[in-house]
Amino acid sequence: MKRLFILALTTVIALCTTGCQQGGEATGLAPSTATVHPRTPAEYAAAEAEIRQAVSLLLDRNYVTAHISRGGETPAASFVADGMSDANGGNFALNAGGGNGYYSVAKEDYEANVRQAIEILRKYYDFDGRQFIDFPRLTYIYNTGDNHKKIAEYLQSTLAKYGIRVSLQNQEWATFLSTRQQGNYELARHGWTADYTDPICFLDMWTTDSGNNDIQFGKGAHKEVAVYDLDLTDLGYDVQVENGTWAQTYDRLIALIKTCADQNTRYALMHRAEDLLMSTGCVTPLYFSTDLYLLDPAVEGVYAIPLGYKYFHRATRNGKSDTLSVSFASEPETLDPAKNATADGASLLVHLFSGLAKWELDEEGHLTIRPDCAEALPEGVQNPDGTVTYTYTLKEGLTWSDGVPLTAGDFEYAWKRAADPALGASYGYLYDVVAGYGTDQLAVKAPDDRHLQVTLSGPVAYWNELLAFPTFFPVRQDVVQNTAWATEAATYVSNGPYTLTRWDHKASLTLNRNPTHHGDATLEELKVYLSDDANNMLTNFRSGAWQMIDQIPTNEIPGLKGSRELVSASQIGTYYLCWNVNEPLLPPKK
């Protein structure tokens, strides 16, 4: 049987001595009283990590994928999603945790996982022979959605068998995002889809200053918690940290990854980062995602990419390219590309904006990165100090949707704005590969209206993919000075193949083709209906009112398999639970 987790805390190993042995049956165990009473910060951190890991083992991932999600998902034994390549060209996920993940997801091992979890929890909580009687009540938050609700109910009913009481709290999407980002929760639903095809995009989100660090690592009380170990001497680094803070270990590790030029070493460092992340127990992966959606067979030209974006710009219906009605999102909080934090929002933004580069299907149907606003995507020039400089030439005649010429200075302004911590952009940390990040001297400049120069701290294998990411899209300074510019159609200015002509809040967005755009969009109008109700989506799809939906009631999926309407697209994503690292789990001292 696979080991429980690779643990970065040496104190955890000591605390696990009794908990990592095979226990008795899940029920019928003799009553017991907790025997471990952590006293030092290291002991508390180790104990709470082990508790979260034990709760994770109580969840039957095969049941979730077979009877709840039902979309062909696979049980997850790691956080970095299936589909990411490793240094040797293999699967990063299959090499996680030293090989095949951090715990077993085999069906035949589930009962043993439960026994192991109970033996661990008996150290910290009183056990009456059937349930734990002093485990603190948890509140689990999730956003509206058929699948999310059913998983929440499964979580609640499964943990209740062992005396772990979970209250469920459903929140509307924008409220849910805010609650999670601010750390006002104990346990929350989460999902992460790759931003680009490199494992680091699953790992750098957990640095202290990341706008996506919903677990609150290095924030609040956790900022001073000094319990983590990091030894990289075997990889050629003079780095040995004992009982360091999150910033001294994890943040430092991510920074090294982003400056490492040797790919074998870089991937080894990324595995170390995932080991450290998983050692906290704050991430509970459930499954690796698929992308199921329904598409009217009369519609052609729609495609999805593994990052979760949908593209409609070349769509036709019955051979006509006039109007398409779709539903793939609920009400966005903003359509500011710097502040977007969701794949749904990105699907809107790739129609409304153009960056230097874009994701496109080539003539053979393969996904590739191609120039968009840039005439070409040149190779970087290596500088004597190890930095790399790129110089881009913008295409002639680029304009904003209001007719104002678009310049390289707009890119310079947008990038510096997004990278500025004062903006609070969820993805501002992606600019940490640019020289001068974290200062007011970000190495981006526009020497004239058609040229943009950027200097990176070192080689970045996925740089062109970043150029196609919404956080790197341009915005115009005079437009964004109105802080509400991205919340109403009347004030919205973009530079993409479509313009936002109408926004009926909580109902729909209307996007019309931009006739002055340099691209090859053919669909005249895209009507995006805003909904998070899968049953409502299905009703409108079946009536013919909507031609595409990407939420399907889970009970309907088996009957749809094999139909012409059901599309199963590959996706690099993980559905997981996240724990607030600052929320206590141990019972009061006795």
Secondary structure by P-SEA (a helix, b strand, c coil): cccccccccaaaaaaaccccccccccccccccccccccccaaaaaaaaaaaaaaaaaaccaaaaaaccccccccccccccccccccccccccccccccccccccccccaaaaaaaaaaaaaaacbbbcccccccccbbbbbbcccaaaaaaaaaaaaaaaaacbbbbbbbbcaaaaaaaaaaccccbbbbccccccccccccccccccccccccccccccccccccbbbbbccccccccccccccccccaaaaaaaaaacccaaaaaaaaaaaaaaaaccccccccbbbbbbbbbcccccccccccccccccccccccccccbbbbbcccccccccccccccaaaaaaaaaaccccbbbbbccccbbbbbbcccccbbbbbbccccbbbbbbbbcccccccccccccaaaaaaaaaaaacccccccccccccccccccccccccccccccbbbbbccccccaaaaaaaccccbbbbcccccccccccccccccccccccccccccccbbbbcccccccccccccbbbbbbcccaaaaaaaaaaccccccccccccccccccccccbbbbbbbcccccccccccccccccc
